[in-house]
């Protein structure tokens, strides 16, 4: 049985969604290059997944690093999952630095890797899966997390622009965005759940009851494999504890 993607690069691979995505891909026989800032956490992932996982401690927003990695590793799948944990506060209690944190990490890294994928370019038939956020789908959905919703909405735009450029140039690269719902089972979501529970004046467990069924990282890993290996998959999907659904 052939391996769908001999080599994949996963950013933000040391924990949460990224770790689960790496595990799901390694299980298919894919060699995963996992990128994150935390060297110790990456080593723990390697200990768990074995030699199918190559850890690289680096800044995923580094443009030269992204270009070099694509050129040297020649992945046929990129999963852009890196992101900063937003500062949780109402808009008037942010500084520009805290408000723009998600723009400087989430959006910037998606732009850097998407640009590199088009410029190298990736081989025909390659796939780029960007992890955005369900917060990007509704105005006012994320009032405590500064620029998080806007930054992740821009990841959707980047995907659409890149898909159009791939088509115009005949590159044959497919671009897909996944938009996970808020979940306490991942790092960014766990912070968000605590913040929004307090904003609503309820305890954390009560808030969590209101967002059942809970999305778990393993579902995101499975979803990435599903959309990446299906040439007929659509450009965008919501993902919740109930599974994948199209973005209307």
GUNUFI-669360 format. One record per residue (C-alpha): residue in one letter; z, y, x. Coordinates in steps of 0.1 Angstrom, whole numbers, padded with zeros to 4 digits, always signed. Layout:
aZYX;...
END
This chain:
x+0000+0000+0000;x-0010+0034+0015;x+0015+0062+0019;x+0005+0092-0003;x+0015+0117+0024;x+0018+0105+0059;x+0037+0136+0070;x+0055+0162+0049;x+0075+0193+0058;x+0105+0202+0036;x+0123+0235+0041;x+0159+0238+0031;x+0162+0201+0037;x+0199+0199+0048;x+0215+0198+0014;x+0211+0199-0024;x+0175+0198-0037;x+0160+0198-0002;x+0180+0168+0009;x+0171+0149-0023;x+0134+0158-0019;x+0135+0145+0017;x+0151+0113+0005;x+0126+0107-0022;x+0097+0112+0001;x+0111+0090+0029;x+0114+0063+0003;x+0077+0064-0003;x+0071+0059+0034;x+0064+0096+0042;x+0075+0109+0076;x+0095+0140+0066;x+0100+0170+0089;x+0132+0186+0075;x+0138+0223+0083;x+0171+0242+0078;x+0194+0265+0098;x+0223+0240+0099;x+0219+0216+0127;x+0250+0195+0118;x+0239+0191+0082;x+0204+0181+0093;x+0219+0155+0116;x+0238+0141+0087;x+0206+0138+0067;x+0190+0120+0096;x+0219+0096+0098;x+0214+0088+0061;x+0176+0086+0060;x+0168+0072+0095;x+0138+0078+0117;x+0116+0087+0087;x+0134+0121+0088;x+0128+0145+0117;x+0154+0173+0117;x+0145+0207+0131;x+0171+0235+0130;x+0151+0267+0126;x+0147+0298+0105;x+0121+0290+0078;x+0112+0327+0074;x+0098+0328+0110;x+0061+0333+0107;x+0052+0319+0142;x+0074+0289+0136;x+0056+0281+0103;x+0022+0284+0119;x+0032+0263+0149;x+0047+0236+0127;x+0016+0232+0106;x-0006+0232+0136;x+0014+0207+0155;x+0026+0184+0127;x-0005+0185+0105;x+0014+0178+0072;x-0004+0170+0041;x+0025+0181+0019;x+0046+0212+0022;x+0077+0215+0000;x+0091+0251+0001;x+0127+0248-0010;x+0146+0271+0014;x+0166+0299-0003;x+0197+0321+0001;x+0227+0319-0021;x+0227+0352-0040;x+0256+0376-0040;x+0271+0374-0075;x+0278+0409-0089;x+0265+0432-0116;x+0236+0454-0105;x+0257+0485-0099;x+0280+0466-0076;x+0252+0455-0053;x+0240+0472-0022;x+0203+0470-0014;x+0211+0445+0013;x+0229+0421-0011;x+0204+0428-0039;x+0174+0419-0017;x+0188+0388-0001;x+0166+0365-0021;x+0135+0385-0013;x+0143+0383+0024;x+0147+0345+0023;x+0133+0328-0008;x+0102+0349-0013;x+0096+0357+0024;x+0096+0320+0034;x+0073+0311+0005;x+0049+0338+0016;x+0050+0328+0053;x+0043+0291+0047;x+0017+0297+0020;x-0001+0321+0043;x+0000+0296+0071;x-0012+0268+0049;x-0043+0289+0040;x-0050+0302+0074;x-0047+0270+0095;x-0057+0256+0070;x-0041+0224+0057;x-0065+0195+0053;x-0084+0191+0020;x-0063+0172-0005;x-0030+0186+0008;x-0004+0199-0016;x+0021+0228-0014;x+0050+0225-0038;x+0072+0257-0041;x+0106+0255-0056;x+0112+0286-0077;x+0139+0289-0104;x+0141+0288-0142;x+0156+0323-0139;x+0121+0335-0131;x+0110+0328-0167;x+0131+0353-0187;x+0139+0390-0182;x+0176+0394-0180;x+0182+0357-0174;x+0201+0363-0141;x+0221+0396-0143;x+0246+0388-0117;x+0224+0376-0089;x+0207+0408-0078;x+0170+0403-0070;x+0171+0365-0073;x+0151+0362-0106;x+0125+0387-0094;x+0122+0371-0060;x+0116+0337-0075;x+0092+0351-0101;x+0071+0364-0071;x+0070+0329-0058;x+0051+0320-0089;x+0026+0348-0082;x+0022+0337-0046;x+0013+0302-0059;x-0013+0316-0083;x-0028+0338-0056;x-0029+0310-0031;x-0045+0285-0056;x-0072+0311-0063;x-0079+0316-0026;x-0080+0279-0019;x-0106+0275-0047;x-0127+0305-0035;x-0128+0291+0001;x-0133+0255-0010;x-0102+0244+0009;x-0091+0217-0015;x-0054+0226-0012;x-0034+0222-0044;x-0004+0245-0052;x+0023+0237-0076;x+0056+0254-0086;x+0087+0238-0099;x+0113+0259-0118;x+0147+0241-0119;x+0173+0251-0145;x+0207+0263-0135;x+0229+0234-0124;x+0263+0229-0109;x+0250+0200-0088;x+0233+0222-0062;x+0246+0249-0039;x+0230+0280-0054;x+0235+0268-0090;x+0271+0259-0084;x+0278+0296-0074;x+0258+0308-0104;x+0277+0285-0128;x+0311+0299-0116;x+0299+0335-0119;x+0283+0332-0153;x+0313+0312-0167;x+0335+0341-0157;x+0311+0367-0172;x+0312+0348-0205;x+0350+0346-0204;x+0350+0308-0205;x+0362+0282-0180;x+0337+0264-0158;x+0338+0231-0176;x+0331+0248-0210;x+0301+0266-0195;x+0288+0234-0181;x+0291+0217-0215;x+0267+0244-0228;x+0239+0235-0203;x+0238+0197-0208;x+0221+0176-0198;x+0228+0186-0162;x+0199+0186-0137;x+0208+0166-0106;x+0191+0168-0072;x+0176+0133-0074;x+0156+0144-0104;x+0141+0172-0084;x+0132+0148-0056;x+0115+0125-0081;x+0097+0154-0097;x+0083+0166-0064;x+0069+0131-0057;x+0055+0129-0092;x+0036+0162-0092;x+0025+0160-0056;x+0009+0125-0060;x-0008+0133-0093;x-0040+0152-0087;x-0042+0160-0124;x-0008+0177-0125;x-0006+0213-0138;x+0003+0243-0117;x+0038+0249-0130;x+0067+0229-0144;x+0101+0236-0157;x+0126+0209-0147;x+0159+0203-0165;x+0183+0174-0169;x+0159+0163-0197;x+0129+0160-0172;x+0097+0179-0165;x+0080+0202-0190;x+0051+0226-0187;x+0056+0263-0184;x+0040+0279-0215;
END
